[in-house]
Amino acid sequence: MFVDISKIKIRAGKGGDGSVHFHREKYVAAGGPDGGDGGKGGDVVFQVDQNLSTLIDFKYKTKYAAEDGQPGAGKNCFGRDGKDIIIKVPLGTVIKDANTGRIMADMSTLEPVVLAKGGRGGWGNSHFATPTRQIPRFAKPGLPGEEYEVTLELKLLADVGLVGFPNVGKSTLISVVSSAKPKIANYHFTTLTPVLGVVKMGEGNSFVMADIPGLIEGASEGVGLGHEFLRHVDRCRLIVHVVDVSGIEGRDPEEDYAIINRELRGFSEDLAERPQIVAGSKIDLATPEQIESFRAFVEEQGLEFYPISAATHQGVDELMQAVSRKLADLPPIRSYEPEPVPLEEQVVKAGNEFSVHEEDGVYTVEADWLGQVLGSVNMDDYESLQYFQRVLINSGIIAELERMGIQEGDTVRILDFEFDFIH
């Protein structure tokens, strides 16, 4: 079974709670608070495993959670950090937020990606001792980890994608030019999964070719098998459009060509504009008139045409040389840049829930969601600070501070970050 799209839920670990504890030692009076901080929750990390070729594992397991951080303890002992959970996926997996469609990561390299960060550990009561509050009997709870429902979508990393109707000779072609061994038979939909093959053109010159299962009319709208596999052509730098010029199955090559290109355009306008070479296959079964008629048609479209017979190897070398020349002038395989979480989404997702309390001229703002915002702010960067200020304004925190009578120069504390209030 080939599975190339799955939906799973991931949850990073919660931070451990801070400890409320007081130093107790013989002959030492009023030892003071010594509650330690909680440990950080584990992260959810995605990593490529080159031995994987499908997302089948995610069909049976759909929930993944990292370990929570441990609570702090007395004698200022920190809680142990939660262990990360590592989720292994095939090379070429694109990870999206299932609710918004936002691209979160493109696993097209071997670099691991932290997709959900564990919550910070809570402060122990030792942090809250002041000259006027020497025995704080409270500590901070750990913050929850990030949690997402994500869609995993496998998009093969191939330089060249072979497209065309079923049974036009794509599988035979890739078996001839590479060491790939697809199933080959004289009936439709022999190939049920994409097949990758490395084509070697000489020392230091090779490219990856993908045999995409046959498309039919309506594929971009979900008809047949093509809808499941059109996404794999999406990354290809070059499309080799294989058309049966012999008409042995009673189809018109020109109509086949038009239908497949229409399906590519229906799936993605960008894909339809991808560079394309047309290979007229099964020329060993075609008449010279059929070949030349289709050549004239293709060249009228402004495309290169190469007549081939994969069965007899006729014209195959010329086609591969043309593919290699074309690839030399094309940009590298497409990768998808992660899309940042919009400011509005962060604040709305948080639900604007917060609380503010004042003690000794220090205004402490508490809101679980602010941990994620603070983690993305660079306090040495002006634009980043401006962004943080907009979050405080849009969420209503500034308005609440002013309602409580905060004055210029008073201290505001958010988690472990403190700043002087300025109107």
C-alpha positions in Angstrom: 0.0 0.0 0.0 1.3 3.4 -0.9 0.2 6.3 1.3 1.4 9.8 0.4 -0.9 12.0 2.6 -1.8 11.6 6.3 -3.1 13.7 9.1 -1.8 13.4 12.7 -1.9 15.3 16.0 1.3 16.4 17.7 1.8 17.8 21.2 5.0 19.0 22.8 5.5 18.4 26.5 4.2 20.7 29.3 6.8 22.4 31.4 7.2 21.1 34.9 5.7 23.2 37.8 7.9 25.3 40.0 8.4 24.1 43.6 7.2 25.8 46.8 9.9 24.8 49.4 11.8 26.4 52.2 15.3 25.7 53.3 15.4 23.7 56.5 18.6 22.9 58.3 19.5 22.3 61.9 20.7 25.5 63.7 19.7 27.6 60.6 16.7 29.8 61.4 14.4 31.1 58.6 16.4 29.5 55.8 14.2 31.2 53.2 12.6 29.9 50.0 14.6 27.4 47.9 12.0 25.9 45.6 13.6 25.0 42.2 12.2 25.6 38.7 10.4 23.0 36.7 12.0 21.3 33.7 11.2 22.3 30.1 8.8 20.1 28.2 10.1 17.9 25.3 9.9 19.2 21.7 8.3 17.4 18.8 11.1 16.9 16.2 10.6 15.7 12.6 13.6 14.0 10.9 14.1 12.4 7.5 14.6 8.7 7.3 16.0 7.8 3.9 14.8 4.2 4.3 11.2 5.3 4.3 9.3 5.8 1.0 5.7 6.2 2.2 3.6 7.6 5.0 2.0 4.2 5.8 3.1 4.3 9.5 0.9 7.4 10.1 -2.2 5.5 8.9 -2.1 3.4 12.1 -0.7 5.9 14.6 -2.1 9.4 14.5 -1.2 10.9 17.9 2.4 11.8 19.0 3.3 13.5 22.3 6.6 14.5 23.8 7.4 14.0 27.5 6.4 16.6 30.1 9.1 18.3 32.1 9.5 17.2 35.8 8.5 19.6 38.6 11.2 21.4 40.6 12.2 20.4 44.1 13.7 21.9 47.3 17.3 23.1 47.6 16.9 24.9 44.3 16.9 21.6 42.4 15.6 22.0 38.8 13.2 19.5 37.4 14.4 17.2 34.6 13.6 18.4 31.1 11.1 16.2 29.2 12.5 14.0 26.4 11.9 15.1 22.8 9.9 12.9 20.5 11.5 12.3 17.1 9.1 11.5 14.3 10.7 10.0 11.2 9.3 10.8 7.7 10.3 10.1 4.1 12.5 12.6 2.2 10.2 15.2 0.5 7.5 15.3 3.1 5.8 18.7 3.4 4.2 19.4 6.7 1.2 21.8 6.9 -1.1 23.1 9.6 -4.3 21.0 9.0 -6.6 23.9 10.1 -5.0 26.8 8.1 -3.0 25.1 5.3 0.1 27.0 6.4 3.3 25.3 5.4 5.2 24.6 8.6 8.2 22.6 7.3 9.6 21.0 4.1 11.6 17.9 4.9 13.7 18.0 1.7 17.0 17.9 3.6 18.4 15.7 6.3 18.3 18.6 8.9 15.9 17.8 11.8 13.1 20.4 12.3 11.5 21.3 15.7 7.8 21.7 14.9 6.3 22.0 18.3 8.2 23.5 21.2 7.9 22.2 24.7 6.5 24.5 27.4 8.9 26.4 29.8 9.2 25.1 33.3 7.6 27.2 36.0 9.6 29.3 38.4 10.1 28.0 42.0 9.2 30.2 44.9 12.9 31.3 45.3 12.3 33.7 42.4 9.6 35.6 44.2 11.4 36.5 47.5 11.7 40.3 48.0 12.6 42.4 51.0 8.9 42.8 51.8 7.9 39.3 50.9 10.4 36.9 52.4 8.3 33.8 52.6 6.5 33.5 49.2 4.2 30.5 49.4 3.5 30.2 45.7 5.3 29.2 42.5 4.6 29.3 38.8 3.1 26.3 36.9 4.8 25.1 33.8 3.6 26.4 30.5 1.8 24.0 28.1 3.7 22.8 25.0 2.6 23.7 21.5 0.0 21.5 20.0 -1.0 21.1 16.3 -3.0 18.9 14.0 -0.8 18.6 10.9 -1.1 17.2 7.4 1.9 15.2 6.1 2.1 15.3 2.3 4.8 13.4 0.4 6.1 15.2 -2.7 8.9 13.2 -4.4 12.2 14.9 -4.9 12.9 14.2 -8.6 14.5 16.3 -11.3 12.3 14.8 -14.1 8.7 13.6 -14.0 7.4 11.2 -16.6 3.7 11.9 -17.2 1.2 10.5 -19.7 -1.7 8.2 -20.1 -1.6 4.6 -18.7 0.3 2.1 -20.7 2.2 4.5 -22.9 5.6 3.1 -22.0 6.8 5.2 -19.0 7.7 2.2 -16.8 9.6 0.6 -19.7 11.5 3.8 -20.3 12.6 4.3 -16.7 13.6 0.6 -16.4 15.8 1.1 -19.5 17.6 4.3 -18.5 18.0 3.5 -14.7 18.3 0.6 -12.3 14.6 1.0 -11.3 12.5 -2.1 -11.6 8.9 -1.1 -11.9 6.2 -3.7 -12.7 5.6 -3.8 -16.5 2.6 -5.4 -18.1 0.3 -4.7 -21.1 -2.7 -3.4 -19.1 -3.7 0.0 -17.6 -2.6 1.1 -14.2 0.3 -1.4 -13.9 2.2 1.2 -11.9 0.3 1.9 -8.7 3.1 3.8 -6.9 5.6 6.4 -8.1 8.9 4.9 -9.0 12.2 6.7 -8.7 15.3 5.9 -10.8 18.8 7.5 -11.0 19.9 8.2 -14.6 23.7 8.3 -14.9 25.0 10.3 -17.9 28.7 10.0 -17.1 31.0 10.8 -14.3 29.6 13.5 -12.0 26.5 13.9 -14.1 23.2 12.2 -13.1 19.6 13.1 -12.4 16.6 11.5 -10.7 13.6 10.5 -12.8 10.2 9.7 -11.4 7.7 7.4 -13.2 4.3 9.0 -12.2 1.3 6.6 -12.4 -0.8 7.1 -15.4 -3.1 10.1 -15.6 -6.5 10.1 -17.2 -9.1 12.7 -18.0 -10.5 14.3 -14.8 -7.4 13.3 -12.8 -7.0 16.8 -11.3 -10.6 16.6 -10.0 -10.1 13.2 -8.4 -10.9 10.7 -11.2 -8.8 7.6 -11.4 -5.4 7.2 -9.7 -3.8 10.4 -11.1 -5.3 12.7 -8.4 -3.3 10.8 -5.8 0.0 11.3 -7.6 -0.1 14.7 -9.4 1.5 16.2 -6.3 4.6 14.2 -7.0 5.2 16.1 -10.3 5.0 19.4 -8.3 8.7 19.5 -7.4 10.0 18.3 -10.8 12.2 20.7 -12.7 11.4 19.2 -16.0 8.4 17.2 -17.3 8.9 14.5 -20.0 5.4 14.0 -21.5 5.2 10.5 -22.9 2.6 10.1 -25.7 1.9 6.8 -27.6 2.2 7.9 -31.3 1.2 4.5 -32.6 -2.5 4.9 -31.7 -2.5 1.1 -31.0 -5.1 1.6 -28.2 -7.4 3.6 -30.4 -6.5 7.0 -29.0 -5.5 10.1 -30.8 -2.0 11.3 -29.7 -2.8 15.0 -30.2 -5.9 14.6 -28.0 -3.9 12.7 -25.4 -1.3 15.5 -25.3 -4.0 18.1 -24.8 -5.9 16.1 -22.1 -2.8 15.5 -19.9 -1.7 19.2 -20.2 -5.2 20.2 -19.2 -5.0 18.0 -16.1 -1.6 19.5 -15.2 -3.1 23.0 -15.4 -6.2 21.9 -13.5 -3.9 20.8 -10.6 -1.6 23.8 -10.7 -1.1 26.7 -13.0 2.6 26.7 -12.1 2.9 23.0 -12.9 1.5 23.6 -16.4 4.1 26.3 -17.1 7.0 23.9 -16.1 9.5 23.2 -18.9 8.4 20.2 -20.9 9.8 17.8 -23.5 7.6 15.5 -25.5 8.6 11.9 -26.1 6.7 10.1 -28.8 6.7 6.4 -27.7 6.2 3.1 -29.4 7.6 4.2 -32.7 8.4 0.6 -33.5 4.6 0.1 -33.8 3.9 3.4 -35.6 4.1 4.4 -39.3 6.5 7.2 -40.4 3.5 9.3 -41.2 2.1 9.0 -37.7 5.5 10.0 -36.2 6.0 13.0 -38.5 2.4 14.2 -38.1 2.8 14.3 -34.3 6.2 15.9 -34.5 4.8 18.8 -36.5 2.0 19.1 -34.0 4.4 19.2 -31.0 6.8 21.7 -32.6 3.8 24.0 -33.4 3.4 24.1 -29.6 7.0 25.3 -29.3 8.3 22.1 -27.6 11.1 19.7 -28.4 10.0 16.3 -29.8 11.9 13.0 -29.5 10.6 9.8 -31.1 11.5 6.7 -29.0 10.9 3.0 -28.5 11.8 2.0 -25.0 11.3 -1.7 -25.9 14.0 -1.5 -28.7 16.0 1.4 -27.1 15.5 3.4 -30.2 16.0 7.1 -29.7 16.3 6.7 -25.9 19.9 8.0 -25.6 19.0 11.1 -27.6 16.1 11.8 -25.3 18.3 11.4 -22.2 21.0 13.7 -23.6 18.3 16.3 -24.3 16.9 16.0 -20.8 20.5 16.4 -19.3 21.1 19.5 -21.4 17.8 21.0 -20.4 18.4 20.4 -16.7 21.7 22.1 -16.8 19.9 25.4 -17.4 17.1 25.0 -14.9 17.0 26.0 -11.2 17.3 23.4 -8.5 14.4 21.2 -7.2 11.7 23.4 -5.6 11.6 23.5 -1.9 8.8 25.1 0.2 9.6 27.8 2.7 7.9 27.6 6.0 5.2 30.3 6.4 5.3 32.3 9.7 2.3 32.4 12.0 0.5 35.7 11.4 0.3 38.0 14.4 -3.5 38.0 14.3 -3.5 34.2 14.4 -1.2 34.1 17.4 -3.3 36.5 19.4 -6.7 35.0 18.3 -5.4 31.5 19.0 -4.4 32.6 22.4 -8.0 33.7 23.1 -6.6 36.9 24.7 -6.7 35.3 28.1 -4.4 36.9 30.6 -4.3 38.3 34.2 -2.4 41.2 35.7 -1.6 41.7 39.4 0.5 44.4 41.0 2.7 44.1 44.1 5.4 46.6 45.3 5.1 48.6 42.0 5.7 45.5 39.8 3.0 44.6 37.4 3.1 40.9 36.6 1.3 39.7 33.5 0.4 36.1 33.3 -0.8 34.4 30.1 0.2 31.0 28.8 0.2 32.0 25.2 2.7 34.8 25.8 5.5 32.3 26.2 5.3 31.4 22.5 5.3 35.1 21.5 8.2 35.9 23.8 10.2 33.0 22.3 9.9 34.6 18.8 11.0 38.1 19.9 14.5 39.4 19.6 14.9 42.1 22.2 17.9 43.6 20.5 15.9 44.2 17.2 13.7 47.3 16.9 11.2 45.7 14.5 10.9 42.7 16.7 10.2 44.9 19.7 7.6 46.8 17.7 5.9 43.5 16.9 5.9 42.6 20.6 4.3 46.0 21.4 1.6 45.4 18.9 0.8 42.0 20.5 0.5 43.7 23.9 -1.8 46.4 22.5 -4.0 44.1 20.3 -4.5 41.6 23.2 -5.7 44.4 25.6 -2.8 44.0 28.0 -1.6 47.6 27.7 -5.2 48.9 28.2 -5.5 46.7 31.4 -2.2 48.1 32.8 -3.4 51.6 32.2 -6.7 50.8 33.9 -4.9 49.6 36.9 -3.0 52.9 37.1 0.5 52.0 35.9 2.8 55.0 35.8 5.7 55.7 33.5 8.8 53.9 34.8 6.9 51.2 36.7 8.2 47.7 36.1 6.2 45.1 34.0 7.1 41.5 34.3 6.1 38.9 31.7 7.5 35.4 32.5 11.3 36.1 33.1 11.3 39.3 31.0 11.0 42.6 32.7 10.8 46.1 31.2 10.0 49.7 32.3 6.6 50.9 31.2 6.7 53.9 28.8 3.6 55.7 27.6 
